[in-house]
């Protein structure tokens, strides 16, 4: 049964270290990068498998 409740919030540092083509505009200097599948697997494995 889906409840749509948030169970976990976790910050990850993206593993993609290549230089993206971006232009930052506005306030803040956050640059988002891609997260690899292995990072998500390692983070969620304990929650799913118990």
mmCIF entry with sequence, helices, sheets and N, C-alpha, C, O atoms, coordinates in Angstrom:
data_MODEL
# 
_entry.id   MODEL 
# 
_entity.id                         1 
_entity.type                       polymer 
_entity.pdbx_number_of_molecules   1 
# 
_entity_poly.entity_id                      1 
_entity_poly.type                           'polypeptide(L)' 
_entity_poly.nstd_linkage                   no 
_entity_poly.nstd_monomer                   no 
_entity_poly.pdbx_seq_one_letter_code       
;(UNK)(UNK)(UNK)(UNK)(UNK)(UNK)(UNK)(UNK)(UNK)(UNK)(UNK)(UNK)(UNK)(UNK)(UNK)(UNK)
(UNK)(UNK)(UNK)(UNK)(UNK)(UNK)(UNK)(UNK)(UNK)(UNK)(UNK)(UNK)(UNK)(UNK)(UNK)(UNK)
(UNK)(UNK)(UNK)(UNK)(UNK)(UNK)(UNK)(UNK)(UNK)(UNK)(UNK)(UNK)(UNK)(UNK)(UNK)(UNK)
(UNK)(UNK)
;
_entity_poly.pdbx_seq_one_letter_code_can   XXXXXXXXXXXXXXXXXXXXXXXXXXXXXXXXXXXXXXXXXXXXXXXXXX 
_entity_poly.pdbx_strand_id                 A 
# 
loop_
_entity_poly_seq.entity_id 
_entity_poly_seq.num 
_entity_poly_seq.mon_id 
_entity_poly_seq.hetero 
1 1  UNK n 
1 2  UNK n 
1 3  UNK n 
1 4  UNK n 
1 5  UNK n 
1 6  UNK n 
1 7  UNK n 
1 8  UNK n 
1 9  UNK n 
1 10 UNK n 
1 11 UNK n 
1 12 UNK n 
1 13 UNK n 
1 14 UNK n 
1 15 UNK n 
1 16 UNK n 
1 17 UNK n 
1 18 UNK n 
1 19 UNK n 
1 20 UNK n 
1 21 UNK n 
1 22 UNK n 
1 23 UNK n 
1 24 UNK n 
1 25 UNK n 
1 26 UNK n 
1 27 UNK n 
1 28 UNK n 
1 29 UNK n 
1 30 UNK n 
1 31 UNK n 
1 32 UNK n 
1 33 UNK n 
1 34 UNK n 
1 35 UNK n 
1 36 UNK n 
1 37 UNK n 
1 38 UNK n 
1 39 UNK n 
1 40 UNK n 
1 41 UNK n 
1 42 UNK n 
1 43 UNK n 
1 44 UNK n 
1 45 UNK n 
1 46 UNK n 
1 47 UNK n 
1 48 UNK n 
1 49 UNK n 
1 50 UNK n 
# 
_struct_asym.id          A 
_struct_asym.entity_id   1 
# 
_struct_conf.conf_type_id            HELX_P 
_struct_conf.id                      HELX_P1 
_struct_conf.pdbx_PDB_helix_id       AA1 
_struct_conf.beg_label_comp_id       UNK 
_struct_conf.beg_label_asym_id       A 
_struct_conf.beg_label_seq_id        37 
_struct_conf.pdbx_beg_PDB_ins_code   ? 
_struct_conf.end_label_comp_id       UNK 
_struct_conf.end_label_asym_id       A 
_struct_conf.end_label_seq_id        49 
_struct_conf.pdbx_end_PDB_ins_code   ? 
_struct_conf.beg_auth_comp_id        UNK 
_struct_conf.beg_auth_asym_id        A 
_struct_conf.beg_auth_seq_id         37 
_struct_conf.end_auth_comp_id        UNK 
_struct_conf.end_auth_asym_id        A 
_struct_conf.end_auth_seq_id         49 
_struct_conf.pdbx_PDB_helix_class    1 
_struct_conf.details                 ? 
_struct_conf.pdbx_PDB_helix_length   13 
# 
_struct_conf_type.id          HELX_P 
_struct_conf_type.criteria    ? 
_struct_conf_type.reference   ? 
# 
loop_
_atom_site.group_PDB 
_atom_site.id 
_atom_site.type_symbol 
_atom_site.label_atom_id 
_atom_site.label_alt_id 
_atom_site.label_comp_id 
_atom_site.label_asym_id 
_atom_site.label_entity_id 
_atom_site.label_seq_id 
_atom_site.pdbx_PDB_ins_code 
_atom_site.Cartn_x 
_atom_site.Cartn_y 
_atom_site.Cartn_z 
_atom_site.occupancy 
_atom_site.B_iso_or_equiv 
_atom_site.pdbx_formal_charge 
_atom_site.auth_seq_id 
_atom_site.auth_comp_id 
_atom_site.auth_asym_id 
_atom_site.auth_atom_id 
_atom_site.pdbx_PDB_model_num 
ATOM 1   N N  . UNK A 1 1  ? 0.844  -1.172 0.000   1.00 0.00 ? 1  UNK A N  1 
ATOM 2   C CA . UNK A 1 1  ? 0.000  0.000  0.000   1.00 0.00 ? 1  UNK A CA 1 
ATOM 3   C C  . UNK A 1 1  ? 0.895  1.244  0.000   1.00 0.00 ? 1  UNK A C  1 
ATOM 4   O O  . UNK A 1 1  ? 1.742  1.395  0.881   1.00 0.00 ? 1  UNK A O  1 
ATOM 5   N N  . UNK A 1 2  ? 0.718  2.111  -0.956  1.00 0.00 ? 2  UNK A N  1 
ATOM 6   C CA . UNK A 1 2  ? 1.522  3.333  -1.057  1.00 0.00 ? 2  UNK A CA 1 
ATOM 7   C C  . UNK A 1 2  ? 0.890  4.444  -0.223  1.00 0.00 ? 2  UNK A C  1 
ATOM 8   O O  . UNK A 1 2  ? -0.311 4.697  -0.323  1.00 0.00 ? 2  UNK A O  1 
ATOM 9   N N  . UNK A 1 3  ? 1.700  5.099  0.595   1.00 0.00 ? 3  UNK A N  1 
ATOM 10  C CA . UNK A 1 3  ? 1.203  6.195  1.423   1.00 0.00 ? 3  UNK A CA 1 
ATOM 11  C C  . UNK A 1 3  ? 1.704  7.554  0.959   1.00 0.00 ? 3  UNK A C  1 
ATOM 12  O O  . UNK A 1 3  ? 1.183  8.586  1.380   1.00 0.00 ? 3  UNK A O  1 
ATOM 13  N N  . UNK A 1 4  ? 2.709  7.560  0.095   1.00 0.00 ? 4  UNK A N  1 
ATOM 14  C CA . UNK A 1 4  ? 3.332  8.779  -0.424  1.00 0.00 ? 4  UNK A CA 1 
ATOM 15  C C  . UNK A 1 4  ? 3.999  9.613  0.664   1.00 0.00 ? 4  UNK A C  1 
ATOM 16  O O  . UNK A 1 4  ? 4.222  10.810 0.482   1.00 0.00 ? 4  UNK A O  1 
ATOM 17  N N  . UNK A 1 5  ? 4.316  8.984  1.793   1.00 0.00 ? 5  UNK A N  1 
ATOM 18  C CA . UNK A 1 5  ? 5.045  9.671  2.856   1.00 0.00 ? 5  UNK A CA 1 
ATOM 19  C C  . UNK A 1 5  ? 6.537  9.612  2.566   1.00 0.00 ? 5  UNK A C  1 
ATOM 20  O O  . UNK A 1 5  ? 7.045  8.605  2.073   1.00 0.00 ? 5  UNK A O  1 
ATOM 21  N N  . UNK A 1 6  ? 7.230  10.694 2.876   1.00 0.00 ? 6  UNK A N  1 
ATOM 22  C CA . UNK A 1 6  ? 8.667  10.722 2.709   1.00 0.00 ? 6  UNK A CA 1 
ATOM 23  C C  . UNK A 1 6  ? 9.286  9.849  3.787   1.00 0.00 ? 6  UNK A C  1 
ATOM 24  O O  . UNK A 1 6  ? 9.010  10.028 4.973   1.00 0.00 ? 6  UNK A O  1 
ATOM 25  N N  . UNK A 1 7  ? 10.119 8.907  3.377   1.00 0.00 ? 7  UNK A N  1 
ATOM 26  C CA . UNK A 1 7  ? 10.762 8.003  4.310   1.00 0.00 ? 7  UNK A CA 1 
ATOM 27  C C  . UNK A 1 7  ? 12.209 8.383  4.596   1.00 0.00 ? 7  UNK A C  1 
ATOM 28  O O  . UNK A 1 7  ? 12.738 8.073  5.663   1.00 0.00 ? 7  UNK A O  1 
ATOM 29  N N  . UNK A 1 8  ? 12.841 9.048  3.652   1.00 0.00 ? 8  UNK A N  1 
ATOM 30  C CA . UNK A 1 8  ? 14.253 9.361  3.794   1.00 0.00 ? 8  UNK A CA 1 
ATOM 31  C C  . UNK A 1 8  ? 14.606 10.538 2.900   1.00 0.00 ? 8  UNK A C  1 
ATOM 32  O O  . UNK A 1 8  ? 14.130 10.649 1.771   1.00 0.00 ? 8  UNK A O  1 
ATOM 33  N N  . UNK A 1 9  ? 15.444 11.409 3.426   1.00 0.00 ? 9  UNK A N  1 
ATOM 34  C CA . UNK A 1 9  ? 15.996 12.488 2.610   1.00 0.00 ? 9  UNK A CA 1 
ATOM 35  C C  . UNK A 1 9  ? 17.494 12.464 2.823   1.00 0.00 ? 9  UNK A C  1 
ATOM 36  O O  . UNK A 1 9  ? 17.962 12.533 3.960   1.00 0.00 ? 9  UNK A O  1 
ATOM 37  N N  . UNK A 1 10 ? 18.243 12.367 1.754   1.00 0.00 ? 10 UNK A N  1 
ATOM 38  C CA . UNK A 1 10 ? 19.681 12.206 1.847   1.00 0.00 ? 10 UNK A CA 1 
ATOM 39  C C  . UNK A 1 10 ? 20.350 13.016 0.739   1.00 0.00 ? 10 UNK A C  1 
ATOM 40  O O  . UNK A 1 10 ? 19.919 12.981 -0.413  1.00 0.00 ? 10 UNK A O  1 
ATOM 41  N N  . UNK A 1 11 ? 21.391 13.734 1.094   1.00 0.00 ? 11 UNK A N  1 
ATOM 42  C CA . UNK A 1 11 ? 22.168 14.473 0.103   1.00 0.00 ? 11 UNK A CA 1 
ATOM 43  C C  . UNK A 1 11 ? 23.288 13.592 -0.416  1.00 0.00 ? 11 UNK A C  1 
ATOM 44  O O  . UNK A 1 11 ? 23.932 12.871 0.347   1.00 0.00 ? 11 UNK A O  1 
ATOM 45  N N  . UNK A 1 12 ? 23.514 13.655 -1.712  1.00 0.00 ? 12 UNK A N  1 
ATOM 46  C CA . UNK A 1 12 ? 24.587 12.904 -2.346  1.00 0.00 ? 12 UNK A CA 1 
ATOM 47  C C  . UNK A 1 12 ? 25.446 13.845 -3.159  1.00 0.00 ? 12 UNK A C  1 
ATOM 48  O O  . UNK A 1 12 ? 24.957 14.822 -3.726  1.00 0.00 ? 12 UNK A O  1 
ATOM 49  N N  . UNK A 1 13 ? 26.712 13.549 -3.211  1.00 0.00 ? 13 UNK A N  1 
ATOM 50  C CA . UNK A 1 13 ? 27.612 14.282 -4.097  1.00 0.00 ? 13 UNK A CA 1 
ATOM 51  C C  . UNK A 1 13 ? 27.711 13.475 -5.372  1.00 0.00 ? 13 UNK A C  1 
ATOM 52  O O  . UNK A 1 13 ? 28.082 12.302 -5.345  1.00 0.00 ? 13 UNK A O  1 
ATOM 53  N N  . UNK A 1 14 ? 27.381 14.097 -6.484  1.00 0.00 ? 14 UNK A N  1 
ATOM 54  C CA . UNK A 1 14 ? 27.421 13.405 -7.765  1.00 0.00 ? 14 UNK A CA 1 
ATOM 55  C C  . UNK A 1 14 ? 28.811 12.904 -8.088  1.00 0.00 ? 14 UNK A C  1 
ATOM 56  O O  . UNK A 1 14 ? 29.809 13.553 -7.772  1.00 0.00 ? 14 UNK A O  1 
ATOM 57  N N  . UNK A 1 15 ? 28.868 11.750 -8.718  1.00 0.00 ? 15 UNK A N  1 
ATOM 58  C CA . UNK A 1 15 ? 30.148 11.131 -9.051  1.00 0.00 ? 15 UNK A CA 1 
ATOM 59  C C  . UNK A 1 15 ? 30.679 11.600 -10.401 1.00 0.00 ? 15 UNK A C  1 
ATOM 60  O O  . UNK A 1 15 ? 31.829 11.325 -10.741 1.00 0.00 ? 15 UNK A O  1 
ATOM 61  N N  . UNK A 1 16 ? 29.868 12.290 -11.157 1.00 0.00 ? 16 UNK A N  1 
ATOM 62  C CA . UNK A 1 16 ? 30.290 12.765 -12.480 1.00 0.00 ? 16 UNK A CA 1 
ATOM 63  C C  . UNK A 1 16 ? 31.213 13.955 -12.298 1.00 0.00 ? 16 UNK A C  1 
ATOM 64  O O  . UNK A 1 16 ? 30.783 15.030 -11.880 1.00 0.00 ? 16 UNK A O  1 
ATOM 65  N N  . UNK A 1 17 ? 32.481 13.757 -12.614 1.00 0.00 ? 17 UNK A N  1 
ATOM 66  C CA . UNK A 1 17 ? 33.490 14.804 -12.422 1.00 0.00 ? 17 UNK A CA 1 
ATOM 67  C C  . UNK A 1 17 ? 33.854 15.515 -13.723 1.00 0.00 ? 17 UNK A C  1 
ATOM 68  O O  . UNK A 1 17 ? 34.748 16.361 -13.732 1.00 0.00 ? 17 UNK A O  1 
ATOM 69  N N  . UNK A 1 18 ? 33.174 15.186 -14.821 1.00 0.00 ? 18 UNK A N  1 
ATOM 70  C CA . UNK A 1 18 ? 33.470 15.860 -16.077 1.00 0.00 ? 18 UNK A CA 1 
ATOM 71  C C  . UNK A 1 18 ? 32.961 17.295 -16.019 1.00 0.00 ? 18 UNK A C  1 
ATOM 72  O O  . UNK A 1 18 ? 32.019 17.603 -15.289 1.00 0.00 ? 18 UNK A O  1 
ATOM 73  N N  . UNK A 1 19 ? 33.578 18.139 -16.774 1.00 0.00 ? 19 UNK A N  1 
ATOM 74  C CA . UNK A 1 19 ? 33.221 19.556 -16.779 1.00 0.00 ? 19 UNK A CA 1 
ATOM 75  C C  . UNK A 1 19 ? 31.988 19.773 -17.650 1.00 0.00 ? 19 UNK A C  1 
ATOM 76  O O  . UNK A 1 19 ? 32.068 19.634 -18.870 1.00 0.00 ? 19 UNK A O  1 
ATOM 77  N N  . UNK A 1 20 ? 30.861 20.108 -17.053 1.00 0.00 ? 20 UNK A N  1 
ATOM 78  C CA . UNK A 1 20 ? 29.643 20.324 -17.850 1.00 0.00 ? 20 UNK A CA 1 
ATOM 79  C C  . UNK A 1 20 ? 29.651 21.696 -18.517 1.00 0.00 ? 20 UNK A C  1 
ATOM 80  O O  . UNK A 1 20 ? 30.328 22.614 -18.056 1.00 0.00 ? 20 UNK A O  1 
ATOM 81  N N  . UNK A 1 21 ? 28.904 21.826 -19.588 1.00 0.00 ? 21 UNK A N  1 
ATOM 82  C CA . UNK A 1 21 ? 28.735 23.111 -20.244 1.00 0.00 ? 21 UNK A CA 1 
ATOM 83  C C  . UNK A 1 21 ? 27.525 23.777 -19.597 1.00 0.00 ? 21 UNK A C  1 
ATOM 84  O O  . UNK A 1 21 ? 26.383 23.433 -19.903 1.00 0.00 ? 21 UNK A O  1 
ATOM 85  N N  . UNK A 1 22 ? 27.778 24.733 -18.701 1.00 0.00 ? 22 UNK A N  1 
ATOM 86  C CA . UNK A 1 22 ? 26.701 25.404 -17.983 1.00 0.00 ? 22 UNK A CA 1 
ATOM 87  C C  . UNK A 1 22 ? 26.995 26.888 -17.855 1.00 0.00 ? 22 UNK A C  1 
ATOM 88  O O  . UNK A 1 22 ? 28.143 27.321 -17.957 1.00 0.00 ? 22 UNK A O  1 
ATOM 89  N N  . UNK A 1 23 ? 25.956 27.647 -17.635 1.00 0.00 ? 23 UNK A N  1 
ATOM 90  C CA . UNK A 1 23 ? 26.064 29.060 -17.307 1.00 0.00 ? 23 UNK A CA 1 
ATOM 91  C C  . UNK A 1 23 ? 25.239 29.262 -16.054 1.00 0.00 ? 23 UNK A C  1 
ATOM 92  O O  . UNK A 1 23 ? 24.018 29.103 -16.075 1.00 0.00 ? 23 UNK A O  1 
ATOM 93  N N  . UNK A 1 24 ? 25.906 29.614 -14.951 1.00 0.00 ? 24 UNK A N  1 
ATOM 94  C CA . UNK A 1 24 ? 25.191 29.849 -13.703 1.00 0.00 ? 24 UNK A CA 1 
ATOM 95  C C  . UNK A 1 24 ? 24.554 31.228 -13.737 1.00 0.00 ? 24 UNK A C  1 
ATOM 96  O O  . UNK A 1 24 ? 25.197 32.212 -14.105 1.00 0.00 ? 24 UNK A O  1 
ATOM 97  N N  . UNK A 1 25 ? 23.308 31.292 -13.356 1.00 0.00 ? 25 UNK A N  1 
ATOM 98  C CA . UNK A 1 25 ? 22.619 32.574 -13.295 1.00 0.00 ? 25 UNK A CA 1 
ATOM 99  C C  . UNK A 1 25 ? 21.787 32.610 -12.022 1.00 0.00 ? 25 UNK A C  1 
ATOM 100 O O  . UNK A 1 25 ? 21.335 31.572 -11.537 1.00 0.00 ? 25 UNK A O  1 
ATOM 101 N N  . UNK A 1 26 ? 21.592 33.777 -11.499 1.00 0.00 ? 26 UNK A N  1 
ATOM 102 C CA . UNK A 1 26 ? 20.808 33.911 -10.285 1.00 0.00 ? 26 UNK A CA 1 
ATOM 103 C C  . UNK A 1 26 ? 21.655 33.677 -9.046  1.00 0.00 ? 26 UNK A C  1 
ATOM 104 O O  . UNK A 1 26 ? 22.869 33.493 -9.128  1.00 0.00 ? 26 UNK A O  1 
ATOM 105 N N  . UNK A 1 27 ? 20.999 33.689 -7.909  1.00 0.00 ? 27 UNK A N  1 
ATOM 106 C CA . UNK A 1 27 ? 21.677 33.538 -6.620  1.00 0.00 ? 27 UNK A CA 1 
ATOM 107 C C  . UNK A 1 27 ? 22.100 32.095 -6.389  1.00 0.00 ? 27 UNK A C  1 
ATOM 108 O O  . UNK A 1 27 ? 21.460 31.157 -6.865  1.00 0.00 ? 27 UNK A O  1 
ATOM 109 N N  . UNK A 1 28 ? 23.166 31.940 -5.664  1.00 0.00 ? 28 UNK A N  1 
ATOM 110 C CA . UNK A 1 28 ? 23.633 30.596 -5.313  1.00 0.00 ? 28 UNK A CA 1 
ATOM 111 C C  . UNK A 1 28 ? 24.581 30.046 -6.358  1.00 0.00 ? 28 UNK A C  1 
ATOM 112 O O  . UNK A 1 28 ? 24.482 30.369 -7.542  1.00 0.00 ? 28 UNK A O  1 
ATOM 113 N N  . UNK A 1 29 ? 25.484 29.226 -5.910  1.00 0.00 ? 29 UNK A N  1 
ATOM 114 C CA . UNK A 1 29 ? 26.455 28.657 -6.818  1.00 0.00 ? 29 UNK A CA 1 
ATOM 115 C C  . UNK A 1 29 ? 26.386 27.154 -6.871  1.00 0.00 ? 29 UNK A C  1 
ATOM 116 O O  . UNK A 1 29 ? 27.412 26.505 -7.070  1.00 0.00 ? 29 UNK A O  1 
ATOM 117 N N  . UNK A 1 30 ? 25.224 26.579 -6.703  1.00 0.00 ? 30 UNK A N  1 
ATOM 118 C CA . UNK A 1 30 ? 25.076 25.130 -6.707  1.00 0.00 ? 30 UNK A CA 1 
ATOM 119 C C  . UNK A 1 30 ? 25.067 24.606 -8.128  1.00 0.00 ? 30 UNK A C  1 
ATOM 120 O O  . UNK A 1 30 ? 24.315 25.081 -8.980  1.00 0.00 ? 30 UNK A O  1 
ATOM 121 N N  . UNK A 1 31 ? 25.901 23.635 -8.364  1.00 0.00 ? 31 UNK A N  1 
ATOM 122 C CA . UNK A 1 31 ? 25.955 22.979 -9.663  1.00 0.00 ? 31 UNK A CA 1 
ATOM 123 C C  . UNK A 1 31 ? 25.590 21.524 -9.440  1.00 0.00 ? 31 UNK A C  1 
ATOM 124 O O  . UNK A 1 31 ? 26.273 20.825 -8.693  1.00 0.00 ? 31 UNK A O  1 
ATOM 125 N N  . UNK A 1 32 ? 24.537 21.061 -10.068 1.00 0.00 ? 32 UNK A N  1 
ATOM 126 C CA . UNK A 1 32 ? 24.062 19.694 -9.874  1.00 0.00 ? 32 UNK A CA 1 
ATOM 127 C C  . UNK A 1 32 ? 24.779 18.769 -10.842 1.00 0.00 ? 32 UNK A C  1 
ATOM 128 O O  . UNK A 1 32 ? 24.960 19.097 -12.014 1.00 0.00 ? 32 UNK A O  1 
ATOM 129 N N  . UNK A 1 33 ? 25.184 17.611 -10.341 1.00 0.00 ? 33 UNK A N  1 
ATOM 130 C CA . UNK A 1 33 ? 25.844 16.629 -11.188 1.00 0.00 ? 33 UNK A CA 1 
ATOM 131 C C  . UNK A 1 33 ? 25.114 15.299 -11.083 1.00 0.00 ? 33 UNK A C  1 
ATOM 132 O O  . UNK A 1 33 ? 24.328 15.073 -10.163 1.00 0.00 ? 33 UNK A O  1 
ATOM 133 N N  . UNK A 1 34 ? 25.385 14.434 -12.033 1.00 0.00 ? 34 UNK A N  1 
ATOM 134 C CA . UNK A 1 34 ? 24.706 13.143 -12.100 1.00 0.00 ? 34 UNK A CA 1 
ATOM 135 C C  . UNK A 1 34 ? 25.189 12.209 -10.998 1.00 0.00 ? 34 UNK A C  1 
ATOM 136 O O  . UNK A 1 34 ? 26.361 12.218 -10.623 1.00 0.00 ? 34 UNK A O  1 
ATOM 137 N N  . UNK A 1 35 ? 24.277 11.418 -10.498 1.00 0.00 ? 35 UNK A N  1 
ATOM 138 C CA . UNK A 1 35 ? 24.586 10.406 -9.489  1.00 0.00 ? 35 UNK A CA 1 
ATOM 139 C C  . UNK A 1 35 ? 24.626 9.067  -10.219 1.00 0.00 ? 35 UNK A C  1 
ATOM 140 O O  . UNK A 1 35 ? 23.745 8.760  -11.022 1.00 0.00 ? 35 UNK A O  1 
ATOM 141 N N  . UNK A 1 36 ? 25.643 8.286  -9.934  1.00 0.00 ? 36 UNK A N  1 
ATOM 142 C CA . UNK A 1 36 ? 25.774 6.986  -10.593 1.00 0.00 ? 36 UNK A CA 1 
ATOM 143 C C  . UNK A 1 36 ? 24.839 5.969  -9.960  1.00 0.00 ? 36 UNK A C  1 
ATOM 144 O O  . UNK A 1 36 ? 24.471 6.086  -8.791  1.00 0.00 ? 36 UNK A O  1 
ATOM 145 N N  . UNK A 1 37 ? 24.460 4.970  -10.747 1.00 0.00 ? 37 UNK A N  1 
ATOM 146 C CA . UNK A 1 37 ? 23.567 3.910  -10.261 1.00 0.00 ? 37 UNK A CA 1 
ATOM 147 C C  . UNK A 1 37 ? 24.125 3.234  -9.018  1.00 0.00 ? 37 UNK A C  1 
ATOM 148 O O  . UNK A 1 37 ? 23.375 2.914  -8.096  1.00 0.00 ? 37 UNK A O  1 
ATOM 149 N N  . UNK A 1 38 ? 25.432 3.015  -8.987  1.00 0.00 ? 38 UNK A N  1 
ATOM 150 C CA . UNK A 1 38 ? 26.060 2.328  -7.851  1.00 0.00 ? 38 UNK A CA 1 
ATOM 151 C C  . UNK A 1 38 ? 25.901 3.139  -6.564  1.00 0.00 ? 38 UNK A C  1 
ATOM 152 O O  . UNK A 1 38 ? 25.730 2.560  -5.491  1.00 0.00 ? 38 UNK A O  1 
ATOM 153 N N  . UNK A 1 39 ? 25.955 4.473  -6.658  1.00 0.00 ? 39 UNK A N  1 
ATOM 154 C CA . UNK A 1 39 ? 25.762 5.311  -5.478  1.00 0.00 ? 39 UNK A CA 1 
ATOM 155 C C  . UNK A 1 39 ? 24.366 5.111  -4.907  1.00 0.00 ? 39 UNK A C  1 
ATOM 156 O O  . UNK A 1 39 ? 24.203 4.978  -3.694  1.00 0.00 ? 39 UNK A O  1 
ATOM 157 N N  . UNK A 1 40 ? 23.367 5.089  -5.768  1.00 0.00 ? 40 UNK A N  1 
ATOM 158 C CA . UNK A 1 40 ? 21.985 4.899  -5.313  1.00 0.00 ? 40 UNK A CA 1 
ATOM 159 C C  . UNK A 1 40 ? 21.797 3.499  -4.728  1.00 0.00 ? 40 UNK A C  1 
ATOM 160 O O  . UNK A 1 40 ? 21.141 3.331  -3.700  1.00 0.00 ? 40 UNK A O  1 
ATOM 161 N N  . UNK A 1 41 ? 22.367 2.517  -5.381  1.00 0.00 ? 41 UNK A N  1 
ATOM 162 C CA . UNK A 1 41 ? 22.271 1.145  -4.893  1.00 0.00 ? 41 UNK A CA 1 
ATOM 163 C C  . UNK A 1 41 ? 22.854 1.035  -3.486  1.00 0.00 ? 41 UNK A C  1 
ATOM 164 O O  . UNK A 1 41 ? 22.224 0.480  -2.586  1.00 0.00 ? 41 UNK A O  1 
ATOM 165 N N  . UNK A 1 42 ? 24.064 1.570  -3.306  1.00 0.00 ? 42 UNK A N  1 
ATOM 166 C CA . UNK A 1 42 ? 24.713 1.494  -1.996  1.00 0.00 ? 42 UNK A CA 1 
ATOM 167 C C  . UNK A 1 42 ? 23.918 2.232  -0.924  1.00 0.00 ? 42 UNK A C  1 
ATOM 168 O O  . UNK A 1 42 ? 23.841 1.773  0.215   1.00 0.00 ? 42 UNK A O  1 
ATOM 169 N N  . UNK A 1 43 ? 23.330 3.361  -1.275  1.00 0.00 ? 43 UNK A N  1 
ATOM 170 C CA . UNK A 1 43 ? 22.558 4.148  -0.319  1.00 0.00 ? 43 UNK A CA 1 
ATOM 171 C C  . UNK A 1 43 ? 21.254 3.450  0.075   1.00 0.00 ? 43 UNK A C  1 
ATOM 172 O O  . UNK A 1 43 ? 20.878 3.451  1.247   1.00 0.00 ? 43 UNK A O  1 
ATOM 173 N N  . UNK A 1 44 ? 20.569 2.858  -0.896  1.00 0.00 ? 44 UNK A N  1 
ATOM 174 C CA . UNK A 1 44 ? 19.238 2.301  -0.654  1.00 0.00 ? 44 UNK A CA 1 
ATOM 175 C C  . UNK A 1 44 ? 19.223 0.828  -0.293  1.00 0.00 ? 44 UNK A C  1 
ATOM 176 O O  . UNK A 1 44 ? 18.202 0.331  0.183   1.00 0.00 ? 44 UNK A O  1 
ATOM 177 N N  . UNK A 1 45 ? 20.313 0.119  -0.503  1.00 0.00 ? 45 UNK A N  1 
ATOM 178 C CA . UNK A 1 45 ? 20.354 -1.330 -0.297  1.00 0.00 ? 45 UNK A CA 1 
ATOM 179 C C  . UNK A 1 45 ? 19.894 -1.734 1.108   1.00 0.00 ? 45 UNK A C  1 
ATOM 180 O O  . UNK A 1 45 ? 19.079 -2.644 1.258   1.00 0.00 ? 45 UNK A O  1 
ATOM 181 N N  . UNK A 1 46 ? 20.411 -1.064 2.119   1.00 0.00 ? 46 UNK A N  1 
ATOM 182 C CA . UNK A 1 46 ? 20.053 -1.423 3.497   1.00 0.00 ? 46 UNK A CA 1 
ATOM 183 C C  . UNK A 1 46 ? 18.565 -1.181 3.769   1.00 0.00 ? 46 UNK A C  1 
ATOM 184 O O  . UNK A 1 46 ? 17.929 -1.954 4.485   1.00 0.00 ? 46 UNK A O  1 
ATOM 185 N N  . UNK A 1 47 ? 18.022 -0.123 3.203   1.00 0.00 ? 47 UNK A N  1 
ATOM 186 C CA . UNK A 1 47 ? 16.598 0.181  3.417   1.00 0.00 ? 47 UNK A CA 1 
ATOM 187 C C  . UNK A 1 47 ? 15.695 -0.848 2.747   1.00 0.00 ? 47 UNK A C  1 
ATOM 188 O O  . UNK A 1 47 ? 14.643 -1.197 3.285   1.00 0.00 ? 47 UNK A O  1 
ATOM 189 N N  . UNK A 1 48 ? 16.101 -1.335 1.575   1.00 0.00 ? 48 UNK A N  1 
ATOM 190 C CA . UNK A 1 48 ? 15.266 -2.269 0.811   1.00 0.00 ? 48 UNK A CA 1 
ATOM 191 C C  . UNK A 1 48 ? 15.435 -3.695 1.309   1.00 0.00 ? 48 UNK A C  1 
ATOM 192 O O  . UNK A 1 48 ? 14.454 -4.413 1.500   1.00 0.00 ? 48 UNK A O  1 
ATOM 193 N N  . UNK A 1 49 ? 16.691 -4.105 1.522   1.00 0.00 ? 49 UNK A N  1 
ATOM 194 C CA . UNK A 1 49 ? 16.952 -5.492 1.905   1.00 0.00 ? 49 UNK A CA 1 
ATOM 195 C C  . UNK A 1 49 ? 16.806 -5.734 3.404   1.00 0.00 ? 49 UNK A C  1 
ATOM 196 O O  . UNK A 1 49 ? 16.645 -6.872 3.845   1.00 0.00 ? 49 UNK A O  1 
ATOM 197 N N  . UNK A 1 50 ? 16.865 -4.642 4.191   1.00 0.00 ? 50 UNK A N  1 
ATOM 198 C CA . UNK A 1 50 ? 16.680 -4.774 5.629   1.00 0.00 ? 50 UNK A CA 1 
ATOM 199 C C  . UNK A 1 50 ? 17.850 -5.207 6.316   1.00 0.00 ? 50 UNK A C  1 
ATOM 200 O O  . UNK A 1 50 ? 17.828 -5.359 7.537   1.00 0.00 ? 50 UNK A O  1 
# 
